[in-house]
Amino acid sequence: MSQFSDSFTPSLYESNSIDTFTNIPQDNLTPNLSHSQQSFNSDNDYSTFRTPAPPPPPSLQRVGPDRKKSYVLYTTMSKTEFVEWWLKTEYGAKKRIRWDSNRRFSSMWDSFDQVAQASDGKAKLMCKKCGNILDHPHNNEHGTSTMARHLKGSQCRNLSANRTKQKGIMSLVQDMPQRLTTTPVFSQQAWEEKLLTFITRAKLPFQLIEHSEFQELIEFARLASSQPNIPSSRTIRRRLQDTIKIRQQKMLDTLPSGTKLSIALDCWTSPFQQAFMAITGYFIEDKWNYREILLGFEPLHGSHSGANLSAVLFDLLQQYKIIDRVLSITTDNAANNVKLMESIQDSIQSNQISTDTAIIRVPCIAHVIQLSLQKLLGQMNANPKNEIIEINWSEARSQSLRARQQKREIADTLNKVSL
């Protein structure tokens, strides 16, 4: 079969500028009418003879940055079938592209796969690192400068890191077909090497291997009739948010009708000075089982005044429709929490929400004990009797200490010692 995609003169790739594509003289081409590869004077002439593009053969691999896999991959092994299909596409009937990259000496081509759109055959490049699609240099007859800029960009580096993590788990279950040619036989040594590669590249702890959830994940993946798809990080993040909402609502549904729940609040500031407020609900269900649920871990903006904290808490209670079912709120003894309780009561009254009784504020007992100990220790004045630091204790001092220990008495003095 005559393939015009391979009919360029060698001088095009042997010039000093390897990756600069110049206009190809039409005299160097020998049209093959059997493949509709003749030149047309205008787009109108082309549309007259255009026929619908055939679908790609099943033997050609479909690829893409998303699950649609809208592109057909060109490989050396499938060269004949690919070019035969591509010449019958809309784009292949107009363009002439040398798909064979044997004469390309730029290292940039090693980082990209050549692909064509399945719908019209338009030539593209797919980055092997991040999966993004770029325009093929032959489309506009330019060099590899765009490819170089893409590889150096931050977007390519970030996406390639995410793709490495996504492929890590899948490599534990089933290798990619092109890797099967190098490791066709399973062995315990190869399996452990792949585990090691996955852990080190993803920067995960070695104890992950012994985690029961990880082992169940591998066993579950083996149940699939075909290779399961690895979702993106965005998909998993959305799934996490949806799962949390479903489980929170499922637990709140166990709250017996006519009963109330209690709320505990605590604020925390990260090392990066980002403040959050944790809101926890707890109650006793019908079967007398204690239930605890994290209702929110809300970011705080602005001052931590009682009014601002009250607004965050009130919005969350409205979201779960439990404003009229709160019995008490446990907080520490900070002054802004007193104002918080006042603001909550005012918000309930202003929104004309009917409640049986006012919400009770319960001081946190742990915080009360801490404040008490701080006050006690602040009043203690413990000074050592000796002025010189003792390095070695005498035998008499040791016997005295043993006697106190046997009588279980509290030492009556402190001494400066060097350990």
Buried (B, 14 or more C-beta within 10 A) or exposed (E): EEBBBEBBEEEBBEEEEBBBBEEBEEEEBEBBEEBBBBEBEEEEEBEEEBEEBEEBEEEBBBBBBEEEEBBBBBBEEBBEBBBBBBBBBBBBBBBBBBBBBEEBEBEBBEBBBBBBBBBEBBBBBBBEBBBBBBBBBBBEEBBBEBBBEBBEEEEBEEBBBBBBBBBBBBBBBBBEEEEEEEEEEEEEEEEEEBBEEBBEBBEBEEEBBEEEEBEEEEEEBEEEEEEBEBEBEEEEEEEEEEEEEEEBEEBBEEBEEEEBBBBBBBBEEEEEEEBBBBBBBEBBBEEEEEBEBEBBEBEBEEEBBBBBBBBBBBEBBEEBEBBEBBBEBBBBEBEBBEBBBBBBBEBBEEEEEEBEEEBEBEEBEEBEEEEEEEEEEEEEEEEEEEEEEEEEEEEEEEEEEEEEEEEEEEEEEEEEEEE
